[in-house]
Amino acid sequence: MPFTFDLQKTDEKSNARAGVIQTDHGAIETPIFMPVGTAATVKGVPRNFLKEEINADIILGNTYHLYLRPGTDILKESRGIHGFSNWDRPILTDSGGYQVYSLANTRKIEEEGAMFKSHIDGSKHTFSPENVIDIQRVLGADIIMAFDECTPYPCEKDYARNSMHLTHRWLDRCMKRFHETEPLYGHHQELFPIVQGSVYPELRKESAEYVIKHEAGGYAIGGLSVGEPHEDMYAMTEEVNHILPVDKPRYLMGVGTPENILESIERGVDMFDCVMPTRNARNGMLFTSNGIVNIRNKKWERVFESIDSIITPDYSFAYMRHLFAAGEMLGPIIASIQNLSFYLWMVREARKHIVEGDFTEWKSRVLPVFSQRL
């Protein structure tokens, strides 16, 4: 089955959209949040919880981490991430560009690609547009990403321009390699180009116009949520979404807070991922339908009500605080399930209100609630 996107409804008062992405591993209703499974696992969350409690339509894997460990040989023998982790729903893999960006002290970027040292053992490696496509063929994700350079914030305009042009040249090579090769496991893979350009509107416009010259099933917006003010993130997203095709899904990479996601949905974004729900969960921060909770605070010690009657009614504030105070591993596990369940519930509520025609009113009502600290 070919990769398709059916745009079903656009909000009359904003650019919010509801659609369905179809892949060989199943359908994805948008807008969607993708739990981050960096190393072929969403940290601390068993697969049955991902499916039954959280009901994730799609998860994300990371090319850099999976390339280093367990390695492409093992993944190829097990027929990619799907076979290795026994996950039968869609998967998206990023290209490793963000990890290369984060390894600023141990990497070197040249025309050929990026040379870097492994964070595991210090061994030296090179990612090029060609071998990143080859690696993602082995990983077998339904949606794979072009190799790009993620610019830091802040950065000078000349650096951002040169980096963007390098990303465009790398995209040309990614596309060539993608069309020269075939999927390894009998299911379709779709390659998404990535728009760069830092926080400079004219660069974002130029990049968006360049990437859509390559026919693709969808397009990503990269290089945001790297420290820039939220207003710049929203402005760049708007700039790009005016240009990206209406009939293709738009993926805003690495975003973000509930506020970031709802604001970006309003601006026409369909897909999101972020480590925040699970990372913050491990530190005792819970996202709930009533607001944000630091469960370690003593104020919750004798609060026996459910932490979230909508998402996880089975656990009280007092019990969750006890688990974290006692160092029980169950605490971060339940917190991760809570946070991911909230994020998926939130985007599905957004979708429901887009379809019903009252998204902007709903967003205005719930955003102050979701963002408040309890």
Steps between C-alpha positions, in 0.01 A plus 500: 500500500642844415552761770201738496363799690129576503429854621153470650425836661659844542386728781309803369662745745859376480728272300445199729447179303369149554619225270604136468841372395491148358807275524554130449503456879174682556323834501604808699234755585636856507584717678718241673766491769767233456656355818878498469648149501864600459655153535208291368316556827297780650699527820332324790178415313423137404362439153157386624456831686599693188231316308219460751530782755667773297376370162791643303433491125870550423828518689834657414842332486842658473745416223809618690432295813382185320793513259739499796306249708391229428638571150375446149604133476275395788217721382519361148494142629183579695334678204536852632354676803158346448635147525761578765253662742188311386319825422245461220387863470667784306847627590682820403879529522688827509822515304742571784542864400385627839737266684787620284396856593502409869852354473649840416820433696572163338395539137613666179269594213626499141343478155525122503318466831548516875786331683436430866612299800269249662370609838527133603865413435657796320530313169496713184217487245372690198143572401448597138170553317554167327579281798228660712248385237663156497480478880134603499428237237639247749299650787190461284293791631189596308607866494868590476669839508752672276840577652531864598706738708304638793619854566548614861328800654611768484698490179611765255299535182797411279550177693130420478502564123807285437362224720167510319668470161703204628177338620352554151800338331479212743129469423576461129738217582252340744229503236734349240602218734140443608386455140797274423412258781202292607338418835645183651199346672212523254330813633505853362729770639447873448779761518421843647723800412574749779465879486777697673593869521518579873280798600548698176170524308659543157719192556203294619308608190791412273545161667131413482490591132807286437385185680160490330679468167557143617176306480450336839222353710553763771733774618669579830593827669831468684732727694235634737449434871876545546481796738336770289205698643167331448380797295779431249408133485140585420596768247736264313239226503244735347751616238572144392141373510394773256726324246489127579234309303155495657448135406813367676562448874723751680728383780642749752802320643577487872201703624410531783288623792119468490487872422752463215301214351159667512638828364670310217189296423319832463765597244453188289745241639394134495779302670709549815758320713683594818684328786336737750214272612728212602805703606293724725311197631823345624562820699154502655324755277154388394291647219131466584169621366488740798853640471864420575597322823838463671416177678806519726354798687397427859163664435385177330591273792140466626304570183318176427306610193594369157781689330283518187148364489502510120840345429609276791224472759665207683783693671480769766730798553607355835588160355695650211692728735581198718641308201735785412600565862577130547699478176267234362544446126124473462470875561675613178324222307151612605599865450621424147175323418303792645690763302489315169133418551431868565687610186314248282168590664572869441570469126198273457283755676646762266409282203147448631445874535647571155248255355218649708594852394580658837876447531595863566242537777609169658868595482437838662313329781740213578842651437510703825391185687761270343778755559428588864719367782298325770 
